[in-house]
Amino acid sequence: MIEPRFPIVAAASLSALLAATAPTRANDSTAVIGVGGLTLVKSDAIVMQSEDLFISEKQVNVDYVFLNTSTADIEALVAFPLPDVVYTPEARIPEFLAELNFATSVDGAPLQYEIVTSAWLNGKDITARLAAVGLPALADWENFEKATNAKSRAELKALVAEGLLGNEGDDANPYWLAKWVTKTTVTRRQVFPAGRPIRVSHSYTPLAGGSVGSLLSPAYRNNKDFAADVRATRAKYCIDDAFLRGLDGVMKGMKDKLAPEVWLSYVLISGANWKGPIGSFRLVIDKGEPKNMVSFCAPGLDVRKIAPTRFEITARDFTPKKDLDILIVREPQ
């Protein structure tokens, strides 16, 4: 589907459905607390009858209807995993958690929840190891810098050798980076009554990632030094040639202006952890302003424009196989 000058591309795969410090959130899934931390498990009795999902830069809302198909009530720990947070010096992790404004309700009644965080490196939970060496699992800049400044040169060298830290500077002027990924999950206890559907709703404010200028702008896209990054971006957001032609048309004659990017992600695949497929699935993506461009992957799914800034995907008996990544390119400034 292409809009004149400001296209949406919904192509090839609901693939890659935040970039560093860019979380948008995720599907409910039943969970257990195990030795390695919170682990999602598959339910063999609870069906997700419907999911209605709205995603924008400013707000994410999701409404579910669940049905316990067994003959007895089921109480389970339910997890709502957030996308991974990769450390950068600009990361505003404490503010992100404070500004998340996460709210959840069951049949309209507010429900309490807990936020669980863990740190991972090369597929291994290193939360306890970080605590032992005095490094914060949520590596925001202020606390991370304080922790690294308190360590001796020998201690830092050992942490680099262990793979926990990286030095982007030199020995005289070190620039320490955390090498782990922080996983954050919203959890709650939930009773699913036998034979009666319940409606569960979540809402929160996403922390969108982005860049001042678009990597896809001609100046960067045609520079061979950025070729690999451009290919990766095109694959991640299913960006086709029509999108690039639209962007080139917008950027023409705007040599001194930049087209900012906004990155949003949603952990969709955990919706496959319920019994059977999602009966009725609806996704609405809002690109913000009519002149913004948006691209995401939606393989084999029907994408319809339902408003000047909104696009809708609907599906029956839907089983998500990948997560969702959304690219919004704002009007040049």
C-alpha positions as CSV (number, residue, x, y, z in Angstrom):
1,M,0.0,0.0,0.0
2,I,1.5,3.3,-1.0
3,E,0.4,6.8,-0.2
4,P,1.5,9.7,-2.5
5,R,4.8,11.1,-1.1
6,F,4.3,9.6,2.4
7,P,3.9,5.9,1.9
8,I,3.2,3.0,4.2
9,V,4.8,-0.3,3.2
10,A,3.3,-3.5,4.6
11,A,5.4,-6.2,3.0
12,A,6.8,-9.6,3.1
13,S,6.9,-10.9,6.7
14,L,4.7,-9.7,10.5
15,S,8.5,-9.8,11.0
16,A,10.4,-8.0,13.5
17,L,6.5,-6.9,14.7
18,L,13.6,-0.8,20.4
19,A,16.2,-0.3,18.9
20,A,18.4,0.7,21.9
21,T,16.2,2.3,24.6
22,A,13.1,2.1,22.5
23,P,10.6,-0.1,24.2
24,T,7.0,-0.5,23.1
25,R,5.5,-3.5,24.9
26,A,4.1,-7.0,24.5
27,N,1.5,-9.7,24.6
28,D,0.3,-11.4,27.8
29,S,1.6,-14.9,28.4
30,T,1.4,-17.2,31.3
31,A,4.7,-17.5,33.2
32,V,6.5,-19.3,36.0
33,I,9.4,-18.1,38.2
34,G,12.2,-20.5,37.7
35,V,15.9,-20.7,38.7
36,G,16.9,-18.7,35.7
37,G,14.4,-15.9,36.3
38,L,10.9,-15.4,34.9
39,T,10.1,-17.9,32.1
40,L,7.1,-17.8,29.8
41,V,5.2,-21.1,29.5
42,K,2.5,-22.3,27.3
43,S,-1.1,-22.6,28.6
44,D,-3.0,-25.7,27.5
45,A,-6.3,-24.6,28.8
46,I,-6.7,-20.8,28.3
47,V,-7.7,-19.4,24.9
48,M,-7.1,-15.9,23.8
49,Q,-10.4,-15.2,22.0
50,S,-9.4,-11.8,20.8
51,E,-6.7,-9.1,20.9
52,D,-7.3,-5.5,19.9
53,L,-4.0,-3.6,19.8
54,F,-3.3,0.1,19.2
55,I,0.2,1.4,18.8
56,S,1.4,5.0,18.5
57,E,4.5,7.0,19.5
58,K,2.5,8.4,22.5
59,Q,0.3,5.6,23.6
60,V,-0.2,1.8,23.5
61,N,-3.5,0.2,24.4
62,V,-4.3,-3.5,24.2
63,D,-7.6,-5.3,25.1
64,Y,-7.8,-9.1,25.3
65,V,-10.6,-11.5,25.9
66,F,-9.5,-14.8,27.5
67,L,-11.5,-18.0,28.1
68,N,-10.5,-20.8,30.4
69,T,-11.8,-23.9,28.6
70,S,-11.2,-26.3,31.6
71,T,-13.8,-27.2,34.3
72,A,-11.9,-25.5,37.1
73,D,-10.7,-22.0,37.9
74,I,-7.0,-21.5,37.1
75,E,-4.7,-19.1,39.0
76,A,-1.5,-18.3,37.1
77,L,1.3,-15.9,37.1
78,V,0.9,-13.8,33.9
79,A,3.8,-12.0,32.3
80,F,3.8,-9.0,30.0
81,P,7.3,-8.8,28.6
82,L,8.8,-5.5,27.5
83,P,11.3,-5.3,24.6
84,D,14.9,-5.6,25.6
85,V,16.8,-2.5,26.7
86,V,20.3,-2.1,25.3
87,Y,22.6,0.2,27.2
88,T,23.6,3.6,25.7
89,P,24.9,6.7,27.4
90,E,21.7,8.4,26.5
91,A,19.5,5.7,28.0
92,R,16.9,7.2,30.3
93,I,16.0,3.9,32.0
94,P,14.8,5.2,35.4
95,E,12.7,7.9,33.7
96,F,11.3,5.2,31.3
97,L,10.1,3.1,34.2
98,A,8.6,6.1,35.9
99,E,7.0,7.4,32.7
100,L,5.7,4.0,31.6
101,N,2.4,4.8,33.2
102,F,1.5,1.2,33.0
103,A,-2.1,0.4,33.9
104,T,-3.9,-3.0,33.8
105,S,-7.5,-4.0,34.5
106,V,-9.7,-7.1,34.5
107,D,-13.3,-6.6,33.5
108,G,-12.8,-2.9,34.2
109,A,-11.3,-3.4,37.7
110,P,-7.7,-2.1,38.3
111,L,-5.2,-4.8,39.1
112,Q,-1.9,-4.7,40.9
113,Y,1.3,-5.7,39.1
114,E,5.0,-6.1,39.7
115,I,7.9,-5.1,37.4
116,V,10.7,-7.8,37.2
117,T,14.1,-6.9,35.7
118,S,17.0,-9.1,34.8
119,A,20.3,-8.7,32.9
120,W,21.4,-11.1,30.1
121,L,24.6,-11.7,28.2
122,N,25.1,-14.3,25.6
123,G,21.9,-16.1,26.5
124,K,22.8,-16.3,30.3
125,D,21.1,-14.5,33.2
126,I,23.9,-12.4,34.8
127,T,21.7,-10.4,37.2
128,A,23.3,-12.0,40.3
129,R,26.8,-11.6,38.9
130,L,26.3,-7.9,38.2
131,A,25.0,-7.5,41.8
132,A,28.1,-9.3,43.1
133,V,30.5,-6.9,41.2
134,G,28.5,-3.8,42.0
135,L,27.1,-3.0,38.5
136,P,23.4,-2.0,38.0
137,A,21.3,-4.4,35.9
138,L,19.4,-1.3,34.7
139,A,22.4,0.5,33.4
140,D,21.3,4.1,33.3
141,W,24.1,6.5,32.7
142,E,24.3,8.2,36.1
143,N,24.4,4.9,38.1
144,F,26.6,3.1,35.6
145,E,29.2,5.9,35.5
146,K,29.2,6.0,39.3
147,A,29.7,2.3,39.5
148,T,32.6,2.2,37.0
149,N,34.3,5.3,38.5
150,A,34.4,3.5,41.8
151,K,36.4,0.6,40.4
152,S,40.2,0.2,40.1
153,R,41.9,-0.1,36.7
154,A,42.5,-3.8,37.5
155,E,38.9,-4.4,38.4
156,L,37.7,-2.8,35.2
157,K,40.2,-4.8,33.1
158,A,38.9,-8.0,34.7
159,L,35.3,-7.0,33.9
160,V,36.2,-6.3,30.3
161,A,37.9,-9.8,30.1
162,E,34.7,-11.3,31.5
163,G,32.7,-9.6,28.8
164,L,30.6,-7.5,31.1
165,L,32.1,-4.1,30.0
166,G,33.5,-2.6,26.8
167,N,35.8,0.4,26.5
168,E,35.1,2.6,23.5
169,G,37.9,5.0,24.4
170,D,41.5,4.2,25.2
171,D,43.5,3.5,28.4
172,A,44.1,7.2,29.1
173,N,40.5,8.2,28.4
174,P,38.2,5.2,28.9
175,Y,34.6,5.3,27.7
176,W,32.9,2.4,29.4
177,L,29.8,0.6,28.0
178,A,27.7,-2.1,29.5
179,K,27.6,-5.1,27.3
180,W,24.5,-6.8,28.6
181,V,20.8,-6.5,27.7
182,T,18.2,-5.7,30.3
183,K,14.9,-7.6,30.2
184,T,11.9,-6.2,31.9
185,T,8.6,-7.9,32.5
186,V,5.4,-6.8,34.1
187,T,3.9,-9.7,36.1
188,R,0.7,-10.3,38.1
189,R,-1.4,-13.1,39.6
190,Q,-4.5,-13.8,37.6
191,V,-7.5,-16.0,38.1
192,F,-9.2,-17.3,35.0
193,P,-12.7,-18.6,36.0
194,A,-13.8,-21.8,34.4
195,G,-16.0,-21.3,31.3
196,R,-16.4,-17.6,31.6
197,P,-14.6,-15.1,29.3
198,I,-12.7,-12.2,31.0
199,R,-11.5,-9.0,29.5
200,V,-8.0,-7.8,30.3
201,S,-6.8,-4.3,29.3
202,H,-3.3,-2.8,29.4
203,S,-2.2,0.8,28.6
204,Y,1.1,2.5,28.8
205,T,3.3,5.3,27.4
206,P,6.0,3.8,25.1
207,L,9.6,5.1,25.2
208,A,10.3,5.5,21.5
209,G,13.8,5.4,20.2
210,G,14.9,7.4,17.2
211,S,17.5,9.5,15.4
212,V,17.8,13.1,14.4
213,G,18.2,12.3,10.7
214,S,17.1,9.3,8.8
215,L,19.6,6.7,7.7
216,L,17.5,6.2,4.6
217,S,18.0,9.8,3.4
218,P,19.9,9.9,0.1
219,A,23.1,11.4,1.8
220,Y,23.4,8.3,4.0
221,R,21.8,5.7,1.9
222,N,24.1,6.3,-1.1
223,N,27.2,6.3,1.1
224,K,28.9,2.9,0.9
225,D,30.1,3.2,4.5
226,F,26.5,2.8,5.6
227,A,25.5,0.1,3.1
228,A,25.3,-2.7,5.7
229,D,23.2,-0.6,8.1
230,V,20.9,0.5,5.3
231,R,20.3,-3.2,4.2
232,A,19.6,-4.2,7.8
233,T,17.1,-1.3,8.3
234,R,15.3,-2.1,5.0
235,A,15.0,-5.7,6.0
236,K,13.9,-5.0,9.6
237,Y,11.0,-2.6,8.5
238,C,10.3,-4.2,5.1
239,I,11.2,-1.0,3.3
240,D,10.7,-1.2,-0.5
241,D,11.8,1.0,-3.3
242,A,8.5,2.9,-3.4
243,F,9.2,4.1,0.2
244,L,12.6,5.3,-0.7
245,R,11.3,7.1,-3.8
246,G,8.8,8.8,-1.6
247,L,11.4,9.9,0.9
248,D,13.7,11.1,-1.9
249,G,10.8,13.2,-3.2
250,V,10.3,14.7,0.2
251,M,14.0,15.4,0.8
252,K,14.5,17.0,-2.7
253,G,15.5,20.6,-2.3
254,M,15.9,20.2,1.5
255,K,19.6,19.9,1.6
256,D,20.0,21.5,5.1
257,K,17.0,19.7,6.6
258,L,16.8,16.4,8.4
259,A,14.0,13.7,8.5
260,P,13.9,12.4,12.1
261,E,13.2,8.7,12.6
262,V,11.0,7.2,15.4
263,W,11.4,3.5,16.3
264,L,8.7,1.5,18.0
265,S,8.6,-2.2,18.8
266,Y,6.1,-4.6,20.3
267,V,6.7,-8.1,21.6
268,L,4.0,-9.9,19.8
269,I,5.3,-13.5,19.7
270,S,4.4,-14.2,23.4
271,G,0.7,-14.2,22.2
272,A,1.4,-17.7,20.8
273,N,1.8,-19.1,24.4
274,W,-2.0,-19.5,24.9
275,K,-4.1,-22.5,23.8
276,G,-4.4,-22.4,20.0
277,P,-4.3,-19.3,17.8
278,I,-5.6,-15.8,18.7
279,G,-9.3,-16.1,17.6
280,S,-9.7,-12.5,16.4
281,F,-6.7,-10.2,16.0
282,R,-6.8,-6.4,15.2
283,L,-3.9,-4.0,15.1
284,V,-4.1,-0.3,14.5
285,I,-0.9,1.7,14.0
286,D,-1.0,5.5,14.1
287,K,1.9,7.3,12.5
288,G,1.2,10.6,14.3
289,E,1.0,13.2,11.5
290,P,-0.5,12.9,8.0
291,K,2.9,13.8,6.4
292,N,4.9,11.3,8.4
293,M,6.0,8.1,6.6
294,V,5.6,4.7,8.3
295,S,6.8,1.2,7.4
296,F,6.5,-2.2,9.1
297,C,6.3,-5.8,8.1
298,A,3.0,-7.6,7.7
299,P,3.4,-10.8,5.6
300,G,0.3,-12.1,4.0
301,L,-1.9,-9.8,6.1
302,D,-4.4,-7.2,4.8
303,V,-3.4,-3.6,5.7
304,R,-6.1,-1.0,5.3
305,K,-5.8,2.8,5.7
306,I,-8.7,3.7,8.0
307,A,-7.8,7.4,8.8
308,P,-5.3,10.0,7.6
309,T,-2.7,8.7,10.1
310,R,-4.0,5.2,11.0
311,F,-3.6,1.7,9.4
312,E,-5.4,-1.4,10.4
313,I,-4.5,-5.1,10.2
314,T,-7.1,-7.8,11.0
315,A,-6.8,-11.6,11.1
316,R,-8.7,-14.6,12.2
317,D,-7.0,-17.6,14.0
318,F,-3.8,-15.7,14.1
319,T,-0.5,-17.2,15.5
320,P,2.2,-14.6,15.8
321,K,5.6,-15.9,14.8
322,K,7.7,-12.8,15.1
323,D,7.6,-9.5,16.9
324,L,6.7,-6.1,15.4
325,D,9.1,-3.2,14.6
326,I,7.7,0.1,13.3
327,L,9.6,2.9,11.6
328,I,8.2,6.4,11.4
329,V,10.0,9.0,9.4
330,R,8.9,12.5,10.3
331,E,8.5,15.4,8.0
332,P,11.9,17.0,7.4
333,Q,12.7,19.8,9.9
